[in-house]
């Protein structure tokens, strides 16, 4: 198979076999080994070897013993058994029915005490929908990483169940034939004494011998088990199918100081702390009745009378029918982790006290006090081993992250990080920083069990042994989601204020212009009124002459212009400060209202207004009516002499990105309104200036007006978040294109 681009990094998984395909297709980022692209060289090489081997191989990688296997091993799993779901699982979870048997072999290899070997070894397995007795010839051997340290255990071997079944059938023996050497001896004796089918005394003797050897093998196996159990630091114990414990290793007796006779007389519950004894019994009986694993934290009394915390776990051993034959359990000392967690809790409580005192000193506000209390309660405290596996979990962590301790203990803390953070290796980098510098701090989004995100402040502190070697990490997480939201809101508010300030500055500039006009241009008509009124008073004592009438006419014209100017300026200023209440409006109705108000001018000039239907769009109705009044009024005002005005008003809806105008947003749909006329037009170089306040392209004597009308039009369009563009040519008319957003 060929790979290209990013896939080239996965060439070590090339192959056409079923397991090669399944390994390529699996989402490894959700397992302990993480994303395939981040696998270490040792894992890549080993997986490539087993996938391309025709000999049965099974790999347990890392301290989590993550499972890999090849096509040659696949038949061992049978039908309706463990294939393919155990690929990527921890071996302890994949093989619970035989874990007590194979765990010592794996531990021996992982601890660097050499490889193991066994011939025709009985290890029952669950497959084909039931438990089956199976015999194996196998070896557990170590796999080293690039630094030369033991990184995994490789199981190689074959199932010999069919061979043993054939031996039993040939011999008629109800016992066990322990190895192929015994079969060879049996066959040799059979041929020497007359061949098959001839009963002789030596066959019966041989059968007895084989049964005796089987018993001896069982005794030897049990002795090995007990010897291995006695060497383990954990308490190893077994019980019958009814839950009565019948064996404890020497470590147990050394710790408790009790004898076997004392245990047999008063039972093992005598060493359980009184506070946990009742719940211990309830959980144990529940496991006996349901067949589920027993997992419980409780305190054991030592020989000196003190109590230490233990994590006990027992797994039922079942026969091929699923019936429980016995229980195998182990208790591990977790006193150090408990002590460490208590110390962390004490530190948090001390810090909580300090924060409360500080808060009371800063403010007596009851609301702030409660907020501080809530924040103090949002602490998650974890203890991680040096590989980042969770070994302890407080109630604060359960509250924040949503997992129970049973669901999370034994899993990597990377499950709290987003897929992108996992892919970028953030969890591993934080551990590296903490190991190197003593502490790592970081804020970012984390993921709860239900998939929701929260903003976390995380402090990871390295834990060292007496030789200053890193043996684990403490991890304290504070939920700061509310603070994050408040900070983000403050930023948004600051941005909005900045925008408002800019708008206010622009309005101030316009108001300054308005004030200048009020103090300069508006004084001109007032001065004329005063001059001409004075002339009438001083020079005309008789009834008004023709000249007097002329003066009065000028006074009236000046006053009229002043009033128009004031009205236009007020209209322009109102377009800035008026409340903007948008209503979805049919522009055809507004056009009809405008035609009604301009009816006399339209009839006087024999004007024609054409329209093929306008848009329905959110607008400020009275402002848009004023816009049409100004544009239609201008078209009537600036008509050619002796030519009837023709005004065309058209509209169309334009989809996002369809308009070639850099001022328009590419992701917004617009209503395009076009108003054109056949009037005197204007030179193209004035297409932008005509929208400025007090810009006139003609003298007052030629055309009436204040030069504010088009500035009002532009301001109204801007109030609608729209764009207006003017085009024209001298004596060839003008066109105004308006673009209004269809949605708000």
C-alpha positions as CSV (number, residue, x, y, z in Angstrom):
1,X,0.0,0.0,0.0
2,X,1.3,3.4,-0.9
3,X,1.0,6.5,1.3
4,X,1.4,10.2,0.5
5,X,1.5,13.5,2.4
6,X,0.6,13.0,6.0
7,X,-0.2,9.3,5.3
8,X,3.5,8.7,4.7
9,X,3.9,8.9,8.4
10,X,1.7,5.8,8.7
11,X,3.7,3.5,6.4
12,X,4.6,1.3,9.3
13,X,0.9,0.2,9.4
14,X,1.0,-0.9,5.7
15,X,-0.5,-4.3,5.0
16,X,-3.6,-6.0,3.6
17,X,-4.4,-8.2,6.6
18,X,-7.4,-7.7,8.8
19,X,-5.5,-6.5,11.8
20,X,-3.5,-4.0,9.7
21,X,-6.7,-2.5,8.4
22,X,-8.3,-2.4,11.9
23,X,-5.2,-0.8,13.4
24,X,-5.1,1.9,10.6
25,X,-8.8,2.6,11.0
26,X,-8.9,2.8,14.8
27,X,-9.0,6.3,16.5
28,X,-6.0,5.8,18.8
29,X,-6.3,9.4,20.2
30,X,-8.9,8.1,22.6
31,X,-6.6,5.4,24.0
32,X,-3.6,5.6,26.4
33,X,-1.1,5.5,23.5
34,X,-2.5,8.6,21.9
35,X,-2.6,9.7,18.2
36,X,-0.7,7.4,15.8
37,X,1.4,10.2,14.5
38,X,2.8,10.7,18.1
39,X,3.7,7.1,18.7
40,X,7.4,6.5,19.8
41,X,9.7,4.7,17.4
42,X,9.8,1.5,19.6
43,X,6.0,1.1,19.4
44,X,6.0,1.8,15.6
45,X,8.7,-0.8,15.0
46,X,7.1,-3.5,17.2
47,X,3.6,-3.1,15.8
48,X,5.0,-3.2,12.2
49,X,6.8,-6.5,13.1
50,X,3.8,-8.3,14.6
51,X,1.4,-7.1,11.8
52,X,3.8,-8.6,9.2
53,X,4.5,-11.8,11.0
54,X,2.6,-15.1,10.4
55,X,3.4,-16.3,13.9
56,X,0.9,-15.6,16.6
57,X,1.9,-12.5,18.5
58,X,0.2,-10.4,21.2
59,X,1.7,-7.1,22.5
60,X,1.1,-5.4,25.9
61,X,2.5,-1.8,25.4
62,X,3.5,0.4,28.3
63,X,2.5,0.4,31.9
64,X,-1.1,0.4,30.9
65,X,-0.5,-2.8,28.9
66,X,-2.4,-1.6,25.8
67,X,-3.3,-4.5,23.5
68,X,-2.1,-5.2,19.9
69,X,-2.3,-8.5,18.1
70,X,-1.8,-9.9,14.5
71,X,-3.9,-12.0,12.1
72,X,-2.1,-15.2,13.3
73,X,-3.3,-14.6,16.8
74,X,-6.8,-13.8,15.7
75,X,-8.2,-17.4,15.7
76,X,-7.3,-17.7,19.4
77,X,-10.1,-15.2,20.1
78,X,-12.8,-17.4,18.6
79,X,-16.2,-16.2,17.4
80,X,-18.5,-13.9,19.4
81,X,-15.5,-13.3,21.8
82,X,-13.1,-10.5,22.3
83,X,-12.3,-9.6,18.7
84,X,-12.0,-6.9,17.7
85,X,-13.0,-4.7,20.6
86,X,-10.0,-5.5,22.8
87,X,-7.7,-3.8,20.3
88,X,-6.3,-0.7,22.1
89,X,-7.8,-1.8,25.5
90,X,-5.7,-2.3,28.7
91,X,-4.9,-6.0,29.1
92,X,-6.3,-6.0,32.6
93,X,-9.7,-5.0,31.2
94,X,-9.5,-7.2,28.1
95,X,-8.6,-10.4,30.0
96,X,-10.3,-10.1,33.4
97,X,-11.0,-13.9,33.6
98,X,-7.2,-14.8,33.4
99,X,-5.6,-11.6,34.6
100,X,-4.6,-13.1,38.0
101,X,-2.8,-15.9,36.0
102,X,-0.9,-13.8,33.4
103,X,-0.2,-10.7,35.5
104,X,2.8,-12.2,37.3
105,X,4.4,-13.2,34.0
106,X,3.9,-9.6,32.7
107,X,5.2,-8.0,35.8
108,X,8.3,-10.2,35.8
109,X,9.2,-9.0,32.3
110,X,8.3,-5.3,33.0
111,X,10.5,-5.3,36.1
112,X,13.5,-6.6,34.1
113,X,13.6,-10.0,35.6
114,X,13.9,-11.8,32.3
115,X,11.5,-13.6,29.9
116,X,9.2,-16.4,30.8
117,X,8.4,-19.8,29.1
118,X,5.7,-22.4,29.6
119,X,4.7,-25.7,27.8
120,X,1.1,-26.8,27.4
121,X,0.0,-24.4,30.2
122,X,-3.7,-24.4,31.1
123,X,-5.2,-20.9,30.8
124,X,-9.0,-20.8,30.4
125,X,-10.3,-18.0,28.1
126,X,-13.6,-16.5,27.2
127,X,-14.5,-17.1,23.5
128,X,-17.3,-18.4,21.3
129,X,-19.7,-17.0,23.8
130,X,-18.4,-19.0,26.8
131,X,-15.4,-19.8,29.0
132,X,-13.3,-22.6,27.5
133,X,-10.3,-24.6,28.8
134,X,-7.3,-23.9,26.6
135,X,-3.6,-25.0,26.7
136,X,-0.7,-22.9,25.5
137,X,3.0,-23.1,24.8
138,X,4.1,-19.5,25.1
139,X,6.8,-17.0,26.0
140,X,6.5,-13.5,27.5
141,X,9.6,-11.4,26.5
142,X,10.5,-7.8,26.9
143,X,10.4,-5.0,24.2
144,X,12.8,-2.1,24.9
145,X,12.2,1.6,23.9
146,X,14.8,3.7,22.1
147,X,16.5,4.5,25.5
148,X,17.0,0.7,26.2
149,X,14.4,0.6,29.0
150,X,11.6,-2.1,29.1
151,X,8.6,-0.5,27.4
152,X,6.3,-3.5,26.7
153,X,5.8,-7.3,26.9
154,X,5.5,-9.4,23.7
155,X,3.6,-12.7,23.9
156,X,4.5,-15.3,21.3
157,X,3.3,-18.9,21.2
158,X,0.7,-21.3,20.0
159,X,-2.5,-22.8,21.4
160,X,-2.0,-26.6,22.1
161,X,-5.5,-27.4,23.2
162,X,-6.1,-29.7,20.2
163,X,-2.9,-31.6,20.9
164,X,-3.8,-32.1,24.5
165,X,-7.3,-33.3,23.6
166,X,-5.8,-35.8,21.2
167,X,-3.4,-37.1,23.9
168,X,-6.3,-37.5,26.3
169,X,-8.3,-39.4,23.7
170,X,-5.5,-41.8,22.9
171,X,-4.7,-42.5,26.5
172,X,-8.3,-42.6,27.9
173,X,-6.8,-40.7,30.8
174,X,-9.1,-38.5,32.9
175,X,-6.2,-36.6,34.3
176,X,-3.8,-34.2,32.6
177,X,-0.9,-35.0,30.4
178,X,1.5,-32.2,31.2
179,X,3.7,-32.1,28.1
180,X,4.7,-33.7,24.8
181,X,7.5,-35.7,26.5
182,X,5.0,-37.7,28.5
183,X,3.0,-38.5,25.4
184,X,6.1,-39.8,23.7
185,X,6.8,-42.1,26.6
186,X,3.2,-43.3,26.6
187,X,3.3,-44.0,22.9
188,X,6.6,-45.9,23.2
189,X,5.3,-48.2,26.0
190,X,2.1,-48.8,23.9
191,X,4.1,-50.0,20.9
192,X,6.5,-52.2,22.9
193,X,3.6,-54.1,24.5
194,X,1.6,-55.2,21.4
195,X,0.4,-52.0,19.8
196,X,-3.0,-50.3,19.9
197,X,-6.1,-52.1,20.8
198,X,-4.4,-54.7,23.0
199,X,-5.2,-54.0,26.7
200,X,-2.2,-54.7,29.0
201,X,-1.4,-54.0,32.6
202,X,1.2,-51.4,31.7
203,X,-1.4,-49.1,30.3
204,X,-3.3,-49.0,33.6
205,X,0.0,-48.5,35.4
206,X,0.8,-45.7,33.0
207,X,-2.6,-44.1,33.6
208,X,-2.0,-44.1,37.3
209,X,1.5,-42.6,36.7
210,X,0.0,-39.8,34.6
211,X,-2.6,-39.0,37.1
212,X,0.0,-38.8,39.8
213,X,2.1,-36.6,37.7
214,X,-0.8,-34.4,37.0
215,X,-1.4,-34.0,40.8
216,X,2.3,-33.3,41.3
217,X,2.1,-30.6,38.6
218,X,-0.9,-29.1,40.2
219,X,0.9,-29.0,43.5
220,X,4.0,-27.6,41.9
221,X,1.9,-24.9,40.2
222,X,0.2,-24.0,43.5
223,X,3.6,-23.8,45.2
224,X,4.9,-21.5,42.5
225,X,1.8,-19.3,42.9
226,X,2.2,-19.1,46.6
227,X,5.9,-18.4,46.4
228,X,5.2,-15.6,43.9
229,X,2.4,-14.3,46.0
230,X,4.5,-14.3,49.1
231,X,7.2,-12.2,47.3
232,X,4.7,-9.5,46.2
233,X,4.3,-6.3,48.4
234,X,0.5,-6.4,47.9
235,X,-1.8,-8.5,50.0
236,X,-2.8,-11.5,47.8
237,X,-5.9,-13.5,48.8
238,X,-8.4,-16.0,47.4
239,X,-11.9,-17.1,48.2
240,X,-14.3,-19.9,47.2
241,X,-17.4,-19.4,45.1
242,X,-19.5,-18.4,48.2
243,X,-17.0,-15.6,49.0
244,X,-15.3,-17.2,52.0
245,X,-11.6,-16.3,52.0
246,X,-9.4,-19.3,52.2
247,X,-5.9,-18.1,51.5
248,X,-3.7,-15.0,52.3
249,X,-0.1,-14.5,51.3
250,X,2.7,-14.0,53.9
251,X,2.8,-10.3,53.3
252,X,-0.8,-10.1,54.8
253,X,0.2,-12.1,57.9
254,X,3.4,-10.0,58.4
255,X,1.4,-6.8,58.2
256,X,-1.5,-7.8,60.5
257,X,0.5,-9.9,63.0
258,X,-2.2,-12.5,63.0
259,X,-1.9,-16.2,62.6
260,X,-3.8,-18.4,60.3
261,X,-5.7,-19.8,63.2
262,X,-6.8,-16.4,64.3
263,X,-8.0,-15.6,60.8
264,X,-9.9,-18.9,60.6
265,X,-11.5,-18.3,64.0
266,X,-12.6,-14.6,63.9
267,X,-12.6,-14.0,60.1
268,X,-10.7,-11.4,58.1
269,X,-13.2,-8.6,58.7
270,X,-11.6,-8.2,62.2
271,X,-8.8,-6.1,60.6
272,X,-11.2,-3.7,58.7
273,X,-11.6,-0.2,60.3
274,X,-15.0,0.0,62.1
275,X,-16.0,2.9,59.8
276,X,-15.7,0.8,56.7
277,X,-16.6,-2.6,57.9
278,X,-20.3,-2.5,57.2
279,X,-20.0,-1.0,53.7
280,X,-17.1,-3.4,53.0
281,X,-19.4,-6.4,53.8
282,X,-22.3,-4.9,51.7
283,X,-20.0,-4.4,48.6
284,X,-18.4,-7.8,49.0
285,X,-21.8,-9.6,49.2
286,X,-23.0,-7.6,46.2
287,X,-20.0,-8.8,44.1
288,X,-20.6,-12.4,45.2
289,X,-24.3,-12.2,44.2
290,X,-23.8,-10.4,40.9
291,X,-20.4,-11.7,39.8
292,X,-19.1,-8.2,39.3
293,X,-15.5,-7.2,40.2
294,X,-15.0,-6.1,43.8
295,X,-13.3,-2.7,44.1
296,X,-13.2,-0.9,47.5
297,X,-11.1,1.5,49.5
298,X,-10.8,0.7,53.2
299,X,-8.3,0.7,56.1
300,X,-6.5,-2.4,57.4
301,X,-5.3,-2.6,61.0
302,X,-1.5,-3.4,61.3
303,X,0.3,-5.4,63.9
304,X,1.0,-2.3,65.9
305,X,-2.7,-1.3,66.0
306,X,-2.5,1.5,63.4
307,X,-4.6,1.6,60.3
308,X,-3.5,2.2,56.7
309,X,-5.6,2.7,53.6
310,X,-5.8,-0.1,51.0
311,X,-7.3,-0.4,47.6
312,X,-8.7,-3.9,47.3
313,X,-9.8,-5.6,44.1
314,X,-11.1,-9.1,43.5
315,X,-11.9,-10.8,40.2
316,X,-14.2,-13.9,39.8
317,X,-12.7,-17.0,38.1
318,X,-15.4,-18.8,36.1
319,X,-15.7,-22.1,34.3
320,X,-16.8,-22.7,30.7
321,X,-20.5,-22.4,31.8
322,X,-19.9,-19.0,33.4
323,X,-20.2,-20.4,37.0
324,X,-17.9,-18.8,39.5
325,X,-15.3,-21.3,40.8
326,X,-13.2,-18.9,43.0
327,X,-12.2,-15.3,43.7
328,X,-8.7,-13.9,43.4
329,X,-8.0,-10.6,45.0
330,X,-5.2,-8.1,45.8
331,X,-5.0,-5.2,48.3
332,X,-2.6,-2.3,47.5
333,X,-1.3,0.2,50.0
334,X,-2.6,3.7,49.1
335,X,-1.8,5.4,52.4
336,X,0.7,7.8,50.8
337,X,-1.7,8.9,48.1
338,X,-4.4,9.5,50.8
339,X,-2.0,11.4,53.0
340,X,-0.9,13.5,50.0
341,X,-4.5,14.4,49.1
342,X,-5.3,15.3,52.7
343,X,-2.3,17.6,52.8
344,X,-3.4,19.2,49.5
345,X,-6.9,19.6,51.0
346,X,-5.4,21.3,54.0
347,X,-3.4,23.7,51.8
348,X,-6.6,24.5,49.9
349,X,-8.4,25.1,53.2
350,X,-5.7,27.4,54.4
351,X,-5.7,29.3,51.1
352,X,-9.5,29.5,51.3
353,X,-9.2,31.0,54.8
354,X,-6.8,33.6,53.5
355,X,-9.0,34.4,50.5
356,X,-12.0,34.8,52.8
357,X,-10.1,37.2,55.1
358,X,-8.8,39.2,52.1
359,X,-12.3,39.4,50.7
360,X,-13.8,40.6,54.0
361,X,-11.1,43.3,54.2
362,X,-11.7,44.5,50.7
363,X,-15.5,44.6,50.8
364,X,-18.4,43.8,53.1
365,X,-20.6,43.1,50.1
366,X,-22.6,40.0,50.7
367,X,-22.8,39.3,47.0
368,X,-19.0,39.3,46.5
369,X,-18.6,37.2,49.6
370,X,-20.8,34.5,48.1
371,X,-19.0,34.7,44.8
372,X,-15.7,34.1,46.5
373,X,-17.1,31.2,48.4
374,X,-18.3,29.6,45.1
375,X,-14.9,30.1,43.5
376,X,-13.1,28.6,46.5
377,X,-15.3,25.5,46.2
378,X,-14.4,25.0,42.6
379,X,-11.0,23.3,43.2
380,X,-10.3,19.9,41.7
381,X,-7.3,18.1,43.3
382,X,-5.7,15.1,41.6
383,X,-2.6,13.0,42.1
384,X,-1.0,11.7,38.9
385,X,1.8,9.2,38.6
386,X,4.9,10.1,36.6
387,X,3.2,9.0,33.3
388,X,0.1,11.2,33.9
389,X,-2.2,8.5,35.0
390,X,-4.8,9.6,37.6
391,X,-4.3,7.7,40.9
392,X,-6.4,9.9,43.2
393,X,-9.5,12.1,42.8
394,X,-11.3,14.4,45.2
395,X,-15.0,15.4,45.3
396,X,-14.1,18.9,43.8
397,X,-12.7,17.1,40.8
398,X,-15.9,15.1,40.4
399,X,-18.0,18.2,40.6
400,X,-16.0,20.1,38.0
401,X,-15.2,17.4,35.5
402,X,-18.3,15.1,36.0
403,X,-16.4,11.8,36.4
404,X,-16.7,9.5,39.5
405,X,-13.4,8.3,40.9
406,X,-14.1,4.8,39.7
407,X,-14.5,6.1,36.1
408,X,-11.3,8.1,36.0
409,X,-8.7,6.4,38.3
410,X,-6.2,4.5,36.1
411,X,-6.8,6.7,33.1
412,X,-4.6,9.4,31.6
413,X,-5.4,13.0,32.6
414,X,-5.3,13.9,28.9
415,X,-9.0,13.0,28.6
416,X,-9.8,16.4,30.1
417,X,-8.2,18.2,27.1
418,X,-9.7,19.0,23.7
419,X,-8.8,16.8,20.7
420,X,-6.7,19.6,19.3
421,X,-4.8,20.1,22.5
422,X,-4.2,16.3,22.7
423,X,-3.0,16.3,19.1
424,X,-0.6,19.2,19.8
425,X,0.8,17.3,22.9
426,X,-0.2,20.0,25.4
427,X,-0.8,17.5,28.4
428,X,2.7,16.0,27.9
429,X,4.4,19.4,27.6
430,X,2.8,20.6,30.9
431,X,4.2,17.5,32.7
432,X,7.6,18.0,31.1
433,X,7.7,21.7,32.3
434,X,6.5,20.6,35.8
435,X,9.2,17.9,36.0
436,X,11.9,20.3,34.7
437,X,11.0,23.5,36.6
438,X,9.0,22.1,39.5
439,X,5.7,23.6,38.5
440,X,3.6,24.4,35.4
441,X,0.7,26.8,35.2
442,X,-1.7,27.3,32.4
443,X,-5.2,28.6,31.6
444,X,-7.4,27.2,28.8
445,X,-10.5,25.3,27.9
446,X,-11.0,21.8,29.4
447,X,-13.7,19.2,28.6
448,X,-16.1,17.6,31.1
449,X,-17.5,14.1,30.8
450,X,-20.7,15.3,29.1
451,X,-18.6,17.1,26.4
452,X,-19.2,20.7,27.7
453,X,-16.2,23.0,28.0
454,X,-15.1,25.1,31.0
455,X,-12.3,27.6,31.5
456,X,-9.7,26.2,33.9
457,X,-6.7,27.6,35.8
458,X,-4.3,24.7,36.2
459,X,-1.3,24.3,38.4
460,X,0.7,21.1,38.1
461,X,3.5,20.5,40.7
462,X,6.1,17.8,40.6
463,X,6.3,15.4,43.5
464,X,9.8,14.1,44.4
465,X,11.2,11.2,46.4
466,X,14.1,11.4,48.9
467,X,16.6,11.3,45.9
468,X,14.8,14.1,44.2
469,X,13.4,11.9,41.5
470,X,10.0,12.8,40.1
471,X,7.6,10.1,41.2
472,X,4.3,11.9,40.3
473,X,2.4,15.2,40.1
474,X,-0.2,17.1,42.0
475,X,-2.7,18.8,39.8
476,X,-5.0,21.6,41.1
477,X,-7.7,22.9,38.8
478,X,-9.8,26.0,39.4
479,X,-13.0,26.6,37.4
480,X,-12.8,30.2,36.2
481,X,-15.5,30.0,33.5
482,X,-17.6,32.9,35.1
483,X,-14.5,35.1,35.3
484,X,-13.6,34.3,31.7
485,X,-17.1,35.2,30.6
486,X,-17.0,38.5,32.6
487,X,-13.6,39.4,31.1
488,X,-14.8,38.7,27.6
489,X,-17.9,40.8,28.2
490,X,-15.7,43.7,29.5
491,X,-13.6,43.4,26.3
492,X,-16.7,43.5,24.1
493,X,-18.0,46.5,26.1
494,X,-14.7,48.3,25.8
495,X,-14.8,47.8,22.0
496,X,-18.4,49.1,21.8
497,X,-17.4,52.1,23.8
498,X,-14.5,52.8,21.5
499,X,-16.9,52.6,18.5
500,X,-19.3,55.0,20.3
501,X,-16.5,57.4,21.0
502,X,-15.5,57.5,17.4
503,X,-19.2,58.2,16.4
504,X,-19.3,60.9,19.0
505,X,-16.2,62.5,17.7
506,X,-17.7,62.5,14.2
507,X,-20.9,64.0,15.5
508,X,-18.9,66.7,17.3
509,X,-17.1,67.5,14.1
510,X,-20.4,67.9,12.3
511,X,-21.9,70.0,15.1
512,X,-18.8,72.2,14.9
513,X,-19.5,72.7,11.2
514,X,-23.2,73.4,12.0
515,X,-22.1,76.0,14.6
516,X,-19.8,77.6,12.1
517,X,-22.6,77.9,9.6
518,X,-25.0,79.2,12.2
519,X,-22.5,81.9,13.1
520,X,-21.6,82.9,9.5
521,X,-23.9,81.9,6.6
522,X,-27.1,82.3,8.6
523,X,-26.2,85.9,9.5
524,X,-26.2,87.0,5.8
525,X,-30.0,86.9,5.3
526,X,-30.4,88.5,8.8
527,X,-28.2,91.4,7.9
528,X,-30.1,91.9,4.7
529,X,-33.3,92.0,6.6
530,X,-31.9,94.6,8.9
531,X,-30.5,96.8,6.0
532,X,-33.6,96.8,3.9
533,X,-35.9,97.4,6.8
534,X,-33.8,100.4,7.9
535,X,-34.0,101.8,4.3
536,X,-37.8,101.6,4.4
537,X,-37.9,103.3,7.7
538,X,-35.5,106.2,6.8
539,X,-36.3,106.9,3.1
540,X,-40.0,106.1,2.6
541,X,-42.5,108.3,4.5
542,X,-45.2,108.1,1.8
543,X,-47.1,105.0,0.7
544,X,-44.7,102.4,-0.6
545,X,-43.1,103.2,-3.9
546,X,-41.9,100.6,-6.4
547,X,-38.5,100.6,-4.8
548,X,-39.9,100.0,-1.4
549,X,-41.8,97.1,-2.6
550,X,-38.7,95.7,-4.2
551,X,-36.8,96.0,-0.9
552,X,-39.6,94.2,0.9
553,X,-39.5,91.5,-1.7
554,X,-35.8,91.0,-1.1
555,X,-36.4,90.9,2.7
556,X,-39.0,88.2,2.2
557,X,-36.7,86.1,-0.1
558,X,-33.8,86.4,2.4
559,X,-36.1,85.4,5.3
560,X,-37.4,82.5,3.3
561,X,-33.9,81.2,2.5
562,X,-33.0,81.6,6.1
563,X,-36.0,79.5,7.2
564,X,-35.2,76.8,4.6
565,X,-31.6,76.6,5.6
566,X,-32.5,76.3,9.3
567,X,-35.1,73.6,8.5
568,X,-32.6,71.6,6.4
569,X,-29.9,71.9,9.1
570,X,-32.3,70.7,11.8
571,X,-33.3,67.8,9.5
572,X,-29.7,66.8,9.0
573,X,-28.9,66.9,12.7
574,X,-32.0,64.8,13.5
575,X,-30.7,62.0,11.3
576,X,-27.8,61.6,13.7
577,X,-29.7,61.6,17.0
578,X,-33.1,60.1,16.1
579,X,-33.8,56.7,17.7
580,X,-33.4,54.0,15.0
581,X,-36.5,51.8,15.1
582,X,-36.4,49.5,12.0
583,X,-39.7,48.1,10.6
584,X,-40.0,45.7,7.7
585,X,-41.6,48.0,5.2
586,X,-43.0,47.8,1.6
587,X,-41.0,50.6,-0.2
588,X,-43.8,50.9,-2.8
589,X,-46.1,52.3,-0.1
590,X,-43.5,54.9,0.8
591,X,-43.1,55.9,-2.9
592,X,-46.9,56.3,-3.2
593,X,-46.8,58.7,-0.2
594,X,-44.0,60.7,-1.7
595,X,-45.9,61.0,-5.1
596,X,-48.9,62.3,-3.1
597,X,-46.9,65.0,-1.4
598,X,-45.2,66.1,-4.6
599,X,-48.4,65.9,-6.7
600,X,-48.5,69.6,-7.6
601,X,-44.9,69.8,-8.8
602,X,-45.2,66.6,-10.8
603,X,-48.3,67.9,-12.6
604,X,-46.8,71.3,-13.1
605,X,-43.7,69.9,-14.9
606,X,-45.6,67.0,-16.6
607,X,-43.2,64.6,-14.9
608,X,-43.4,60.9,-15.3
609,X,-42.4,58.5,-12.5
610,X,-41.8,54.9,-13.5
611,X,-41.5,52.0,-11.0
612,X,-41.6,48.2,-11.6
613,X,-42.0,47.3,-7.9
614,X,-39.7,47.9,-4.9
615,X,-38.3,45.7,-2.2
616,X,-39.7,44.9,1.2
617,X,-36.9,45.7,3.6
618,X,-36.3,46.8,7.2
619,X,-36.1,50.6,7.3
620,X,-36.8,53.6,9.5
621,X,-40.0,54.6,7.7
622,X,-40.1,58.4,8.2
623,X,-36.4,58.7,7.3
624,X,-36.7,56.6,4.2
625,X,-39.7,58.7,3.1
626,X,-37.5,61.8,3.5
627,X,-34.8,60.1,1.4
628,X,-37.2,59.5,-1.5
629,X,-38.7,63.1,-1.1
630,X,-35.2,64.6,-1.5
631,X,-34.1,62.4,-4.5
632,X,-37.4,62.7,-6.4
633,X,-37.6,66.5,-5.5
634,X,-34.0,67.0,-6.8
635,X,-34.9,65.2,-10.1
636,X,-37.9,67.6,-10.5
637,X,-35.8,70.6,-9.5
638,X,-32.9,69.9,-11.8
639,X,-34.9,69.0,-14.9
640,X,-33.8,70.3,-18.4
641,X,-35.6,73.4,-19.6
642,X,-38.5,72.5,-21.9
643,X,-38.1,68.8,-21.2
644,X,-40.6,66.8,-19.2
645,X,-38.8,65.0,-16.3
646,X,-38.7,61.2,-16.6
647,X,-37.8,59.5,-13.3
648,X,-37.2,55.7,-13.1
649,X,-37.2,53.9,-9.7
650,X,-36.3,50.2,-9.8
651,X,-35.3,47.6,-7.2
652,X,-34.0,44.1,-6.9
653,X,-32.8,41.7,-4.2
654,X,-29.1,40.8,-4.6
655,X,-27.5,37.6,-3.0
656,X,-24.3,37.8,-0.9
657,X,-21.2,38.4,-2.9
658,X,-23.0,39.1,-6.2
659,X,-22.4,42.9,-6.3
660,X,-19.1,44.3,-7.4
661,X,-18.7,47.1,-4.8
662,X,-15.8,47.1,-2.3
663,X,-18.0,49.0,0.2
664,X,-20.5,46.1,0.5
665,X,-20.1,43.0,2.7
666,X,-19.5,39.8,0.9
667,X,-21.7,37.7,3.3
668,X,-24.8,40.0,3.2
669,X,-27.8,40.1,0.9
670,X,-28.9,43.6,-0.2
671,X,-32.0,45.4,-1.6
672,X,-30.6,47.5,-4.5
673,X,-32.8,50.6,-5.2
674,X,-31.9,52.6,-8.3
675,X,-33.3,56.2,-8.9
676,X,-32.4,57.8,-12.3
677,X,-33.6,60.9,-14.2
678,X,-33.1,62.7,-17.5
679,X,-32.2,66.0,-16.0
680,X,-29.2,68.3,-16.2
681,X,-26.9,65.8,-14.5
682,X,-23.4,66.7,-13.2
683,X,-19.8,66.2,-14.1
684,X,-18.4,62.8,-12.9
685,X,-15.7,64.5,-10.8
686,X,-18.4,65.8,-8.4
687,X,-19.9,62.3,-7.8
688,X,-18.5,62.2,-4.2
689,X,-18.7,65.9,-3.4
690,X,-22.4,66.3,-4.0
691,X,-23.1,64.4,-0.7
692,X,-21.2,66.9,1.4
693,X,-23.0,69.5,3.5
694,X,-23.6,72.9,1.7
695,X,-22.2,71.6,-1.6
696,X,-23.9,73.4,-4.6
697,X,-23.0,72.8,-8.2
698,X,-25.2,75.7,-9.4
699,X,-25.8,79.3,-8.2
700,X,-28.7,80.4,-6.1
701,X,-30.3,82.2,-8.9
702,X,-30.4,79.2,-11.2
703,X,-31.8,76.6,-8.8
704,X,-33.2,77.0,-5.3
705,X,-31.7,75.0,-2.4
706,X,-29.4,75.0,0.5
707,X,-26.9,72.3,-0.5
708,X,-28.0,70.0,2.4
709,X,-30.5,67.7,0.7
710,X,-28.1,65.1,-0.6
711,X,-26.1,65.2,2.7
712,X,-29.3,64.2,4.4
713,X,-29.9,61.4,1.9
714,X,-26.4,60.0,2.6
715,X,-26.8,60.2,6.4
716,X,-30.1,58.3,6.2
717,X,-28.5,55.5,4.1
718,X,-25.7,55.2,6.6
719,X,-28.2,55.0,9.4
720,X,-29.5,51.9,7.6
721,X,-26.0,50.4,7.4
722,X,-26.3,50.9,3.6
723,X,-24.3,52.4,0.8
724,X,-25.2,55.1,-1.7
725,X,-23.4,55.9,-5.0
726,X,-24.1,58.7,-7.5
727,X,-23.2,58.6,-11.2
728,X,-24.0,61.1,-13.9
729,X,-22.9,63.2,-16.9
730,X,-23.5,66.8,-17.7
731,X,-26.9,67.2,-19.5
732,X,-27.4,63.4,-19.5
733,X,-29.1,62.9,-16.2
734,X,-28.1,61.3,-12.9
735,X,-28.5,57.9,-11.2
736,X,-28.4,57.2,-7.5
737,X,-27.8,53.5,-6.5
738,X,-28.8,52.6,-2.9
739,X,-27.9,49.3,-1.2
740,X,-29.8,48.3,2.0
741,X,-29.3,45.1,4.0
742,X,-32.3,42.8,3.7
743,X,-31.8,41.2,7.1
744,X,-31.1,42.8,10.5
